[in-house]
Amino acid sequence: MYGFHATLQMPFDQAVDRVMAALKEQGFGVLSDIDVQGAMKEKLGEQMRPYRILGACNPPLAYKALQAEADVGLLLPCNVVVRQDNDQQVTVAFVDPLVMMEMVKQPEVRNVAEDAEQRLRKVCEELGRS
């Protein structure tokens, strides 16, 4: 599997706020916030449930990875998906940095991926307790 997830029982906007706060607690900021629902409506005229892709970045970890392998930016940031499943259930899915970095052969990048994975799993566990 290429990721892991938590399920929240709360309104979508509240879940997004909670995810962003939990990411911040582990040193991640959100560099990008893609409103997939809005894009699909605007570009295709299609309706779908709320769905956001958050590009999470821990600057010290990203810096270490970029110093070890300049093109690793192709695999950054760590994406976190927040999607509405039904009226009160929201799924938060996290990319697994270890899986993303398997193709990079630099040991320093592997170490960064392990750190990022541990931090994202802590975020996931914290959300699971919400």
Secondary structure, DSSP 8 states (H G I E B T S, - for coil): --EEEEEEES-HHHHHHHHHHHHHHTT-EEEEEEEHHHHHHHHH------EEEEEEE-HHHHHHHHHH-GGGGGG-SEEEEEEE-SSSEEEEEEE-HHHHTTT---HHHHHHHHHHHHHHHHHHHHHHT-
